[in-house]
Amino acid sequence: MKLNDKTYDTLKWIAMYLLPAAGTLYFALAGIWGLPYGEQVVGTITAIDTFLGVILGISTAQYNKANKTE
């Protein structure tokens, strides 16, 4: 699976910054304000973030392999 540069960069930004920040924010606010399902929401965000990390890792490995053989 190869991703174009723009898609890769966008997904990388989401995986590295947006999802961890959103999970942390919701978890903190859930504790302070008693928002529902704090652990479930953060668990879901973490699962999505892990999935994106794997997809990005596969894409990077394929990209590096293709460039090494050229």
PyMOL Python script that loads the backbone (N, CA, C, O; Angstrom):
from pymol import cmd

cmd.read_pdbstr("""\
ATOM      1  N   MET A   1       0.844  -1.172   0.000  1.00  0.00           N
ATOM      2  CA  MET A   1       0.000   0.000   0.000  1.00  0.00           C
ATOM      3  C   MET A   1       0.892   1.238   0.000  1.00  0.00           C
ATOM      4  O   MET A   1       1.654   1.476   0.937  1.00  0.00           O
ATOM      5  N   LYS A   2       0.780   2.010  -1.059  1.00  0.00           N
ATOM      6  CA  LYS A   2       1.553   3.244  -1.147  1.00  0.00           C
ATOM      7  C   LYS A   2       0.602   4.419  -1.046  1.00  0.00           C
ATOM      8  O   LYS A   2      -0.445   4.451  -1.691  1.00  0.00           O
ATOM      9  N   LEU A   3       0.982   5.371  -0.235  1.00  0.00           N
ATOM     10  CA  LEU A   3       0.198   6.593  -0.081  1.00  0.00           C
ATOM     11  C   LEU A   3       0.919   7.734  -0.776  1.00  0.00           C
ATOM     12  O   LEU A   3       2.149   7.789  -0.779  1.00  0.00           O
ATOM     13  N   ASN A   4       0.148   8.652  -1.369  1.00  0.00           N
ATOM     14  CA  ASN A   4       0.830   9.803  -1.954  1.00  0.00           C
ATOM     15  C   ASN A   4       1.330  10.703  -0.822  1.00  0.00           C
ATOM     16  O   ASN A   4       0.927  10.542   0.330  1.00  0.00           O
ATOM     17  N   ASP A   5       2.195  11.633  -1.152  1.00  0.00           N
ATOM     18  CA  ASP A   5       2.859  12.460  -0.133  1.00  0.00           C
ATOM     19  C   ASP A   5       1.879  13.256   0.716  1.00  0.00           C
ATOM     20  O   ASP A   5       2.028  13.328   1.936  1.00  0.00           O
ATOM     21  N   LYS A   6       0.874  13.857   0.076  1.00  0.00           N
ATOM     22  CA  LYS A   6      -0.075  14.690   0.817  1.00  0.00           C
ATOM     23  C   LYS A   6      -0.889  13.845   1.796  1.00  0.00           C
ATOM     24  O   LYS A   6      -1.092  14.246   2.942  1.00  0.00           O
ATOM     25  N   THR A   7      -1.354  12.683   1.351  1.00  0.00           N
ATOM     26  CA  THR A   7      -2.120  11.787   2.226  1.00  0.00           C
ATOM     27  C   THR A   7      -1.257  11.313   3.379  1.00  0.00           C
ATOM     28  O   THR A   7      -1.699  11.306   4.528  1.00  0.00           O
ATOM     29  N   TYR A   8      -0.030  10.917   3.081  1.00  0.00           N
ATOM     30  CA  TYR A   8       0.887  10.451   4.114  1.00  0.00           C
ATOM     31  C   TYR A   8       1.134  11.538   5.154  1.00  0.00           C
ATOM     32  O   TYR A   8       1.051  11.286   6.356  1.00  0.00           O
ATOM     33  N   ASP A   9       1.436  12.740   4.691  1.00  0.00           N
ATOM     34  CA  ASP A   9       1.727  13.840   5.620  1.00  0.00           C
ATOM     35  C   ASP A   9       0.515  14.182   6.485  1.00  0.00           C
ATOM     36  O   ASP A   9       0.653  14.457   7.677  1.00  0.00           O
ATOM     37  N   THR A  10      -0.663  14.164   5.883  1.00  0.00           N
ATOM     38  CA  THR A  10      -1.886  14.449   6.636  1.00  0.00           C
ATOM     39  C   THR A  10      -2.141  13.390   7.694  1.00  0.00           C
ATOM     40  O   THR A  10      -2.408  13.713   8.851  1.00  0.00           O
ATOM     41  N   LEU A  11      -2.059  12.126   7.302  1.00  0.00           N
ATOM     42  CA  LEU A  11      -2.278  11.033   8.257  1.00  0.00           C
ATOM     43  C   LEU A  11      -1.223  11.021   9.354  1.00  0.00           C
ATOM     44  O   LEU A  11      -1.525  10.727  10.511  1.00  0.00           O
ATOM     45  N   LYS A  12       0.007  11.340   8.991  1.00  0.00           N
ATOM     46  CA  LYS A  12       1.070  11.387   9.986  1.00  0.00           C
ATOM     47  C   LYS A  12       0.798  12.489  11.009  1.00  0.00           C
ATOM     48  O   LYS A  12       0.999  12.282  12.206  1.00  0.00           O
ATOM     49  N   TRP A  13       0.348  13.643  10.557  1.00  0.00           N
ATOM     50  CA  TRP A  13       0.030  14.745  11.468  1.00  0.00           C
ATOM     51  C   TRP A  13      -1.127  14.356  12.381  1.00  0.00           C
ATOM     52  O   TRP A  13      -1.101  14.638  13.579  1.00  0.00           O
ATOM     53  N   ILE A  14      -2.124  13.719  11.821  1.00  0.00           N
ATOM     54  CA  ILE A  14      -3.267  13.273  12.625  1.00  0.00           C
ATOM     55  C   ILE A  14      -2.815  12.273  13.678  1.00  0.00           C
ATOM     56  O   ILE A  14      -3.198  12.375  14.843  1.00  0.00           O
ATOM     57  N   ALA A  15      -1.996  11.300  13.265  1.00  0.00           N
ATOM     58  CA  ALA A  15      -1.554  10.243  14.185  1.00  0.00           C
ATOM     59  C   ALA A  15      -0.592  10.763  15.248  1.00  0.00           C
ATOM     60  O   ALA A  15      -0.614  10.294  16.386  1.00  0.00           O
ATOM     61  N   MET A  16       0.244  11.718  14.889  1.00  0.00           N
ATOM     62  CA  MET A  16       1.258  12.184  15.835  1.00  0.00           C
ATOM     63  C   MET A  16       0.775  13.291  16.759  1.00  0.00           C
ATOM     64  O   MET A  16       1.232  13.397  17.897  1.00  0.00           O
ATOM     65  N   TYR A  17      -0.150  14.117  16.273  1.00  0.00           N
ATOM     66  CA  TYR A  17      -0.528  15.295  17.051  1.00  0.00           C
ATOM     67  C   TYR A  17      -2.016  15.350  17.408  1.00  0.00           C
ATOM     68  O   TYR A  17      -2.372  15.487  18.579  1.00  0.00           O
ATOM     69  N   LEU A  18      -2.873  15.243  16.406  1.00  0.00           N
ATOM     70  CA  LEU A  18      -4.298  15.466  16.636  1.00  0.00           C
ATOM     71  C   LEU A  18      -4.925  14.418  17.555  1.00  0.00           C
ATOM     72  O   LEU A  18      -5.548  14.778  18.554  1.00  0.00           O
ATOM     73  N   LEU A  19      -4.775  13.150  17.243  1.00  0.00           N
ATOM     74  CA  LEU A  19      -5.429  12.115  18.046  1.00  0.00           C
ATOM     75  C   LEU A  19      -4.904  12.044  19.479  1.00  0.00           C
ATOM     76  O   LEU A  19      -5.707  11.976  20.409  1.00  0.00           O
ATOM     77  N   PRO A  20      -3.584  12.056  19.692  1.00  0.00           N
ATOM     78  CA  PRO A  20      -3.127  12.058  21.089  1.00  0.00           C
ATOM     79  C   PRO A  20      -3.600  13.290  21.870  1.00  0.00           C
ATOM     80  O   PRO A  20      -3.956  13.186  23.043  1.00  0.00           O
ATOM     81  N   ALA A  21      -3.601  14.439  21.221  1.00  0.00           N
ATOM     82  CA  ALA A  21      -4.060  15.655  21.898  1.00  0.00           C
ATOM     83  C   ALA A  21      -5.554  15.578  22.207  1.00  0.00           C
ATOM     84  O   ALA A  21      -5.982  15.955  23.299  1.00  0.00           O
ATOM     85  N   ALA A  22      -6.344  15.097  21.259  1.00  0.00           N
ATOM     86  CA  ALA A  22      -7.788  14.979  21.472  1.00  0.00           C
ATOM     87  C   ALA A  22      -8.095  13.979  22.584  1.00  0.00           C
ATOM     88  O   ALA A  22      -8.970  14.223  23.415  1.00  0.00           O
ATOM     89  N   GLY A  23      -7.382  12.859  22.602  1.00  0.00           N
ATOM     90  CA  GLY A  23      -7.584  11.869  23.653  1.00  0.00           C
ATOM     91  C   GLY A  23      -7.236  12.409  25.024  1.00  0.00           C
ATOM     92  O   GLY A  23      -7.972  12.199  25.988  1.00  0.00           O
ATOM     93  N   THR A  24      -6.127  13.097  25.108  1.00  0.00           N
ATOM     94  CA  THR A  24      -5.709  13.691  26.378  1.00  0.00           C
ATOM     95  C   THR A  24      -6.702  14.747  26.847  1.00  0.00           C
ATOM     96  O   THR A  24      -7.063  14.794  28.023  1.00  0.00           O
ATOM     97  N   LEU A  25      -7.136  15.591  25.920  1.00  0.00           N
ATOM     98  CA  LEU A  25      -8.101  16.629  26.255  1.00  0.00           C
ATOM     99  C   LEU A  25      -9.405  16.026  26.775  1.00  0.00           C
ATOM    100  O   LEU A  25      -9.922  16.455  27.807  1.00  0.00           O
ATOM    101  N   TYR A  26      -9.934  15.035  26.063  1.00  0.00           N
ATOM    102  CA  TYR A  26     -11.205  14.456  26.495  1.00  0.00           C
ATOM    103  C   TYR A  26     -11.062  13.757  27.844  1.00  0.00           C
ATOM    104  O   TYR A  26     -11.933  13.873  28.706  1.00  0.00           O
ATOM    105  N   PHE A  27      -9.967  13.039  28.019  1.00  0.00           N
ATOM    106  CA  PHE A  27      -9.764  12.330  29.289  1.00  0.00           C
ATOM    107  C   PHE A  27      -9.684  13.316  30.455  1.00  0.00           C
ATOM    108  O   PHE A  27     -10.270  13.082  31.511  1.00  0.00           O
ATOM    109  N   ALA A  28      -8.962  14.409  30.261  1.00  0.00           N
ATOM    110  CA  ALA A  28      -8.850  15.420  31.322  1.00  0.00           C
ATOM    111  C   ALA A  28     -10.193  16.081  31.599  1.00  0.00           C
ATOM    112  O   ALA A  28     -10.580  16.236  32.757  1.00  0.00           O
ATOM    113  N   LEU A  29     -10.899  16.470  30.556  1.00  0.00           N
ATOM    114  CA  LEU A  29     -12.187  17.124  30.741  1.00  0.00           C
ATOM    115  C   LEU A  29     -13.239  16.170  31.313  1.00  0.00           C
ATOM    116  O   LEU A  29     -14.100  16.587  32.087  1.00  0.00           O
ATOM    117  N   ALA A  30     -13.171  14.901  30.935  1.00  0.00           N
ATOM    118  CA  ALA A  30     -14.107  13.923  31.483  1.00  0.00           C
ATOM    119  C   ALA A  30     -13.931  13.808  32.991  1.00  0.00           C
ATOM    120  O   ALA A  30     -14.910  13.682  33.726  1.00  0.00           O
ATOM    121  N   GLY A  31     -12.683  13.850  33.452  1.00  0.00           N
ATOM    122  CA  GLY A  31     -12.420  13.786  34.882  1.00  0.00           C
ATOM    123  C   GLY A  31     -12.864  15.043  35.617  1.00  0.00           C
ATOM    124  O   GLY A  31     -13.406  14.968  36.719  1.00  0.00           O
ATOM    125  N   ILE A  32     -12.634  16.186  35.005  1.00  0.00           N
ATOM    126  CA  ILE A  32     -12.974  17.456  35.643  1.00  0.00           C
ATOM    127  C   ILE A  32     -14.478  17.707  35.621  1.00  0.00           C
ATOM    128  O   ILE A  32     -15.056  18.092  36.637  1.00  0.00           O
ATOM    129  N   TRP A  33     -15.110  17.495  34.482  1.00  0.00           N
ATOM    130  CA  TRP A  33     -16.509  17.858  34.287  1.00  0.00           C
ATOM    131  C   TRP A  33     -17.470  16.674  34.348  1.00  0.00           C
ATOM    132  O   TRP A  33     -18.681  16.846  34.205  1.00  0.00           O
ATOM    133  N   GLY A  34     -16.942  15.498  34.556  1.00  0.00           N
ATOM    134  CA  GLY A  34     -17.800  14.325  34.631  1.00  0.00           C
ATOM    135  C   GLY A  34     -18.424  13.940  33.295  1.00  0.00           C
ATOM    136  O   GLY A  34     -19.548  13.440  33.254  1.00  0.00           O
ATOM    137  N   LEU A  35     -17.695  14.171  32.196  1.00  0.00           N
ATOM    138  CA  LEU A  35     -18.201  13.778  30.879  1.00  0.00           C
ATOM    139  C   LEU A  35     -18.260  12.257  30.788  1.00  0.00           C
ATOM    140  O   LEU A  35     -17.453  11.570  31.413  1.00  0.00           O
ATOM    141  N   PRO A  36     -19.200  11.730  30.021  1.00  0.00           N
ATOM    142  CA  PRO A  36     -19.390  10.277  29.986  1.00  0.00           C
ATOM    143  C   PRO A  36     -18.343   9.541  29.144  1.00  0.00           C
ATOM    144  O   PRO A  36     -17.746  10.101  28.225  1.00  0.00           O
ATOM    145  N   TYR A  37     -18.147   8.284  29.486  1.00  0.00           N
ATOM    146  CA  TYR A  37     -17.363   7.338  28.683  1.00  0.00           C
ATOM    147  C   TYR A  37     -15.922   7.776  28.434  1.00  0.00           C
ATOM    148  O   TYR A  37     -15.397   7.595  27.336  1.00  0.00           O
ATOM    149  N   GLY A  38     -15.293   8.343  29.438  1.00  0.00           N
ATOM    150  CA  GLY A  38     -13.915   8.806  29.269  1.00  0.00           C
ATOM    151  C   GLY A  38     -12.973   7.711  28.821  1.00  0.00           C
ATOM    152  O   GLY A  38     -12.229   7.893  27.857  1.00  0.00           O
ATOM    153  N   GLU A  39     -12.991   6.577  29.500  1.00  0.00           N
ATOM    154  CA  GLU A  39     -12.088   5.481  29.137  1.00  0.00           C
ATOM    155  C   GLU A  39     -12.420   4.907  27.767  1.00  0.00           C
ATOM    156  O   GLU A  39     -11.517   4.559  27.006  1.00  0.00           O
ATOM    157  N   GLN A  40     -13.693   4.805  27.450  1.00  0.00           N
ATOM    158  CA  GLN A  40     -14.088   4.252  26.155  1.00  0.00           C
ATOM    159  C   GLN A  40     -13.688   5.168  25.001  1.00  0.00           C
ATOM    160  O   GLN A  40     -13.211   4.701  23.967  1.00  0.00           O
ATOM    161  N   VAL A  41     -13.883   6.459  25.182  1.00  0.00           N
ATOM    162  CA  VAL A  41     -13.527   7.413  24.139  1.00  0.00           C
ATOM    163  C   VAL A  41     -12.008   7.412  23.921  1.00  0.00           C
ATOM    164  O   VAL A  41     -11.538   7.366  22.784  1.00  0.00           O
ATOM    165  N   VAL A  42     -11.263   7.463  25.002  1.00  0.00           N
ATOM    166  CA  VAL A  42      -9.802   7.476  24.882  1.00  0.00           C
ATOM    167  C   VAL A  42      -9.297   6.143  24.331  1.00  0.00           C
ATOM    168  O   VAL A  42      -8.356   6.121  23.537  1.00  0.00           O
ATOM    169  N   GLY A  43      -9.907   5.042  24.740  1.00  0.00           N
ATOM    170  CA  GLY A  43      -9.528   3.734  24.192  1.00  0.00           C
ATOM    171  C   GLY A  43      -9.771   3.655  22.702  1.00  0.00           C
ATOM    172  O   GLY A  43      -8.959   3.096  21.966  1.00  0.00           O
ATOM    173  N   THR A  44     -10.874   4.205  22.255  1.00  0.00           N
ATOM    174  CA  THR A  44     -11.183   4.218  20.824  1.00  0.00           C
ATOM    175  C   THR A  44     -10.195   5.084  20.056  1.00  0.00           C
ATOM    176  O   THR A  44      -9.709   4.691  18.996  1.00  0.00           O
ATOM    177  N   ILE A  45      -9.902   6.259  20.589  1.00  0.00           N
ATOM    178  CA  ILE A  45      -8.924   7.147  19.939  1.00  0.00           C
ATOM    179  C   ILE A  45      -7.563   6.468  19.864  1.00  0.00           C
ATOM    180  O   ILE A  45      -6.879   6.560  18.845  1.00  0.00           O
ATOM    181  N   THR A  46      -7.166   5.789  20.930  1.00  0.00           N
ATOM    182  CA  THR A  46      -5.883   5.098  20.949  1.00  0.00           C
ATOM    183  C   THR A  46      -5.845   3.964  19.923  1.00  0.00           C
ATOM    184  O   THR A  46      -4.831   3.768  19.254  1.00  0.00           O
ATOM    185  N   ALA A  47      -6.932   3.226  19.798  1.00  0.00           N
ATOM    186  CA  ALA A  47      -6.995   2.143  18.816  1.00  0.00           C
ATOM    187  C   ALA A  47      -6.878   2.687  17.389  1.00  0.00           C
ATOM    188  O   ALA A  47      -6.165   2.119  16.562  1.00  0.00           O
ATOM    189  N   ILE A  48      -7.572   3.776  17.107  1.00  0.00           N
ATOM    190  CA  ILE A  48      -7.490   4.399  15.783  1.00  0.00           C
ATOM    191  C   ILE A  48      -6.086   4.912  15.524  1.00  0.00           C
ATOM    192  O   ILE A  48      -5.560   4.760  14.422  1.00  0.00           O
ATOM    193  N   ASP A  49      -5.479   5.516  16.532  1.00  0.00           N
ATOM    194  CA  ASP A  49      -4.118   6.053  16.394  1.00  0.00           C
ATOM    195  C   ASP A  49      -3.115   4.923  16.141  1.00  0.00           C
ATOM    196  O   ASP A  49      -2.208   5.071  15.323  1.00  0.00           O
ATOM    197  N   THR A  50      -3.275   3.817  16.828  1.00  0.00           N
ATOM    198  CA  THR A  50      -2.391   2.665  16.616  1.00  0.00           C
ATOM    199  C   THR A  50      -2.549   2.126  15.205  1.00  0.00           C
ATOM    200  O   THR A  50      -1.556   1.816  14.546  1.00  0.00           O
ATOM    201  N   PHE A  51      -3.787   2.010  14.735  1.00  0.00           N
ATOM    202  CA  PHE A  51      -4.056   1.552  13.376  1.00  0.00           C
ATOM    203  C   PHE A  51      -3.369   2.457  12.355  1.00  0.00           C
ATOM    204  O   PHE A  51      -2.709   1.974  11.435  1.00  0.00           O
ATOM    205  N   LEU A  52      -3.526   3.768  12.520  1.00  0.00           N
ATOM    206  CA  LEU A  52      -2.872   4.708  11.609  1.00  0.00           C
ATOM    207  C   LEU A  52      -1.348   4.563  11.648  1.00  0.00           C
ATOM    208  O   LEU A  52      -0.680   4.643  10.617  1.00  0.00           O
ATOM    209  N   GLY A  53      -0.813   4.350  12.843  1.00  0.00           N
ATOM    210  CA  GLY A  53       0.632   4.159  12.963  1.00  0.00           C
ATOM    211  C   GLY A  53       1.110   2.949  12.180  1.00  0.00           C
ATOM    212  O   GLY A  53       2.163   2.995  11.545  1.00  0.00           O
ATOM    213  N   VAL A  54       0.343   1.868  12.222  1.00  0.00           N
ATOM    214  CA  VAL A  54       0.711   0.661  11.474  1.00  0.00           C
ATOM    215  C   VAL A  54       0.626   0.918   9.969  1.00  0.00           C
ATOM    216  O   VAL A  54       1.528   0.543   9.219  1.00  0.00           O
ATOM    217  N   ILE A  55      -0.451   1.553   9.534  1.00  0.00           N
ATOM    218  CA  ILE A  55      -0.608   1.865   8.109  1.00  0.00           C
ATOM    219  C   ILE A  55       0.528   2.758   7.623  1.00  0.00           C
ATOM    220  O   ILE A  55       1.084   2.529   6.549  1.00  0.00           O
ATOM    221  N   LEU A  56       0.870   3.759   8.399  1.00  0.00           N
ATOM    222  CA  LEU A  56       1.965   4.659   8.022  1.00  0.00           C
ATOM    223  C   LEU A  56       3.301   3.924   8.020  1.00  0.00           C
ATOM    224  O   LEU A  56       4.150   4.171   7.164  1.00  0.00           O
ATOM    225  N   GLY A  57       3.482   3.027   8.972  1.00  0.00           N
ATOM    226  CA  GLY A  57       4.723   2.241   9.003  1.00  0.00           C
ATOM    227  C   GLY A  57       4.856   1.353   7.781  1.00  0.00           C
ATOM    228  O   GLY A  57       5.941   1.243   7.209  1.00  0.00           O
ATOM    229  N   ILE A  58       3.765   0.716   7.375  1.00  0.00           N
ATOM    230  CA  ILE A  58       3.780  -0.126   6.173  1.00  0.00           C
ATOM    231  C   ILE A  58       4.071   0.719   4.946  1.00  0.00           C
ATOM    232  O   ILE A  58       4.876   0.328   4.101  1.00  0.00           O
ATOM    233  N   SER A  59       3.431   1.866   4.841  1.00  0.00           N
ATOM    234  CA  SER A  59       3.660   2.748   3.707  1.00  0.00           C
ATOM    235  C   SER A  59       5.112   3.214   3.653  1.00  0.00           C
ATOM    236  O   SER A  59       5.712   3.249   2.578  1.00  0.00           O
ATOM    237  N   THR A  60       5.674   3.568   4.794  1.00  0.00           N
ATOM    238  CA  THR A  60       7.073   4.007   4.849  1.00  0.00           C
ATOM    239  C   THR A  60       8.016   2.883   4.437  1.00  0.00           C
ATOM    240  O   THR A  60       8.965   3.109   3.687  1.00  0.00           O
ATOM    241  N   ALA A  61       7.755   1.672   4.927  1.00  0.00           N
ATOM    242  CA  ALA A  61       8.607   0.526   4.584  1.00  0.00           C
ATOM    243  C   ALA A  61       8.559   0.247   3.083  1.00  0.00           C
ATOM    244  O   ALA A  61       9.592  -0.027   2.473  1.00  0.00           O
ATOM    245  N   GLN A  62       7.384   0.312   2.490  1.00  0.00           N
ATOM    246  CA  GLN A  62       7.265   0.087   1.050  1.00  0.00           C
ATOM    247  C   GLN A  62       7.946   1.188   0.256  1.00  0.00           C
ATOM    248  O   GLN A  62       8.584   0.926  -0.763  1.00  0.00           O
ATOM    249  N   TYR A  63       7.810   2.413   0.723  1.00  0.00           N
ATOM    250  CA  TYR A  63       8.455   3.536   0.048  1.00  0.00           C
ATOM    251  C   TYR A  63       9.973   3.381   0.096  1.00  0.00           C
ATOM    252  O   TYR A  63      10.653   3.544  -0.917  1.00  0.00           O
ATOM    253  N   ASN A  64      10.499   3.064   1.284  1.00  0.00           N
ATOM    254  CA  ASN A  64      11.948   2.885   1.418  1.00  0.00           C
ATOM    255  C   ASN A  64      12.459   1.710   0.601  1.00  0.00           C
ATOM    256  O   ASN A  64      13.544   1.775   0.024  1.00  0.00           O
ATOM    257  N   LYS A  65      11.686   0.645   0.550  1.00  0.00           N
ATOM    258  CA  LYS A  65      12.078  -0.531  -0.233  1.00  0.00           C
ATOM    259  C   LYS A  65      12.109  -0.201  -1.709  1.00  0.00           C
ATOM    260  O   LYS A  65      13.033  -0.609  -2.412  1.00  0.00           O
ATOM    261  N   ALA A  66      11.116   0.533  -2.196  1.00  0.00           N
ATOM    262  CA  ALA A  66      11.046   0.918  -3.606  1.00  0.00           C
ATOM    263  C   ALA A  66      12.202   1.846  -3.968  1.00  0.00           C
ATOM    264  O   ALA A  66      12.778   1.714  -5.048  1.00  0.00           O
ATOM    265  N   ASN A  67      12.545   2.765  -3.099  1.00  0.00           N
ATOM    266  CA  ASN A  67      13.637   3.704  -3.379  1.00  0.00           C
ATOM    267  C   ASN A  67      14.995   3.024  -3.288  1.00  0.00           C
ATOM    268  O   ASN A  67      15.941   3.441  -3.957  1.00  0.00           O
ATOM    269  N   LYS A  68      15.103   1.990  -2.474  1.00  0.00           N
ATOM    270  CA  LYS A  68      16.366   1.279  -2.340  1.00  0.00           C
ATOM    271  C   LYS A  68      16.687   0.467  -3.581  1.00  0.00           C
ATOM    272  O   LYS A  68      17.855   0.318  -3.938  1.00  0.00           O
ATOM    273  N   THR A  69      15.653  -0.066  -4.249  1.00  0.00           N
ATOM    274  CA  THR A  69      15.869  -0.899  -5.419  1.00  0.00           C
ATOM    275  C   THR A  69      16.037  -0.080  -6.687  1.00  0.00           C
ATOM    276  O   THR A  69      16.490  -0.605  -7.704  1.00  0.00           O
ATOM    277  N   GLU A  70      15.680   1.200  -6.644  1.00  0.00           N
ATOM    278  CA  GLU A  70      15.794   2.034  -7.859  1.00  0.00           C
ATOM    279  C   GLU A  70      17.180   2.535  -8.076  1.00  0.00           C
ATOM    280  O   GLU A  70      17.435   3.245  -9.049  1.00  0.00           O
TER     281      GLU A  70
END
""", "prot")
cmd.dss("prot")
cmd.show_as("cartoon", "prot")
cmd.util.cbc("prot")
cmd.orient("prot")
